[in-house]
Amino acid sequence: MALTKVTTEVLDVPGLTVALAADATANGVKSKLDLKANLASPALTGIPTAPTAVNGTDTTQLATTAFVTSSPAFTGIPTAPTAANGTDTTQLATTAFVTSSPTFTGVPVAPTAVAGTNTTQLATTAFVHTATIAGSGLGYGQTWQNLTASRAFATTYTNSTSKPIVVNVGTAAASLGGAQIQATVGGVGPFSIGADSNSNGGYSPFGHVIVPPGLTYRITASGTAGYTVGSWYELR
């Protein structure tokens, strides 16, 4: 039997080891890179974090939840998705959501506008109370004042206050019968506000009238000449 000479070469085992190690490292790096977000339009998952910008920052810096909830001062016309009707969460409410016939429950509250405000701002019960019942209601914040010494019949006066006033007038002497106290308010009249219905006289007629704000008023006494003011009080 003939023998065949077999020649073998020694493998470079250390080099192969290095090559394999390099390949493994490259694959590991690639695997880790695959887990990273793209720089262009990244789709972040989990709970991404970022440095919180200083209040008032107005740049393209990312806004964290801490920045957004720290009393942001929006400018321009900020927009947001409109919540579905009936939504009751901390989601931002757009004008479309608020104006879409909201049905409030509980006891909704809002800042009270300054007295005299005439805008589309919400009116609280405190504002309505001040502006209507309390603010302009007859007798609220008013007192009876004795103006006998400074008033006279057949003289025109003006209610220059912001509220209605009540004028109460009486004559100084008893009537001789058939006397009347008449008023003209805002150019309307004269109309009777008091009279001595006793034909024999003997009574001092008196009467009162309400004068709306800004209108003129004039009181006269008819039936007997020479009547003078006996009492003149105004609730103002």
PyMOL commands that set and color helices and strands:
alter all, ss='L'
color gray80, all
select helices_A, chain A and resi 13-34+65-68+95-98+125-136+148-150
alter helices_A, ss='H'
color red, helices_A
select strands_A, chain A and resi 144-146+156-158+165-171+180-185+188-195+206-211+216-222+229-235
alter strands_A, ss='S'
color yellow, strands_A
deselect
rebuild
show_as cartoon
